[in-house]
């Protein structure tokens, strides 16, 4: 595994876990950062999926295991989060703070695409 890809995946893993955990731990804290939510069960579901993805990518990085499946998971997860962030933040459905997350996700996509060659 290229060392740069391992670093990117460790960053992606950590980012997903740390940004999702507040939604599970404290609704008040999470909503203070992202705005109020009506369907909090959905927030929990997305957070748990983000944590699961983060753990899977983190294990691959830790084990220095580069597989097509992990590359696809990494890129498609980031693309999915970025797409939702951009579409719904620009439409006013969710807070514009999510555009910052979209920027991080786009950087992750580019980094994985470059370093996974």
N, C-alpha and C positions, 0 to 999 in steps of 0.2 A: 504494500500500500504506500503510495506517495505520502511523505510526511505532511505536505500541505493539505491533502484531502483529509487525513486523520484530524488535523487541527480544525478544519472546517466542520467536520462531523461532530467533533467534541463541542464546538461552539453551538452548532445547530441543536444538538441534544440538550445542552445546558439551557439554551435560550427557550426551547419549547417547554422544558420542565419548569423553569423559573417563572415564565410568563403565564403558564397555565395554573400553577399551584395556588395563586391567590384566589382564583375563582372557586376552588374547592375549600380553601381554608377560611376565607372571610368575604362574604358577599358585600358587606359595607366597604371594605378596603378596595375590592375589585371594582365596584361601581363608582367609587370615588375617582378612579383612574380612567374608566371607560364609559361612564354614564349609566343611567338606570336601565335595567332589563326587565322584561315582563315574563318571559318563559325561562325561569332560572334552571329548570331541569335541562333545557337545551344548552345553556352555558356549561353546566356540569358535564354533559355528554361531550361537547367539543373539547373542554379542558382535559377530560380523561383520555380522549383520543390523542390529543396533542402530547400528553405525558407518555402514552403508549408508544407513539411514533418516536418521541425523544429517547425513550429507553432503548428501543430497537436500534436506532441509529447510533446511540452511545455504545451499545454492546459491540456493534460492528467496528466502531472506531477503536474501542478498547482492545478487541481481539485482533485488530489490524486485518480485518476480513473485508475485502472489497468484492462485492458480488453485483451482478446486474440488478438483482432484486432490490438491494439497498440503494443503489444509485437511483433507480426508478422511484422508490419510496421517498427518498430525500428530495428529489426534484419535484415530484408531483405533489407532495405535501406542501412544500414551499409555494408552488404555483397555485395550489388551491387556496391557501391562506391569503396570498397576495391578491388573487382575483376577487375573493369575497370582500377583503379590505377595501380595495379600490372601488368596486361597483357600489357597495353599500355605503361607504363613507362619502363618496361623491354625490350620491342620491339623497344624503341626509338621513338615512335610516339608522346609521350608527355614527358614533363620534369620529371626528376627523383625526383623532389620535391614532386610529387604525391605519392611517396613511403612513405613519412612521414605521409601523410593523410591515406594511407592504414594501417599504424601502429595504428593510432588513431581509425580507423574504427574497426579493429580487437579487440582492447581493449574494445570498446563499445559492440561488439557482446558478448564477454566473460562476461562482467559485467552484461548485461541484462540477459543472460542465467543463470548466477549464482543467481542474486538477484530476478528474477521473479518467482522463484520456489514457 
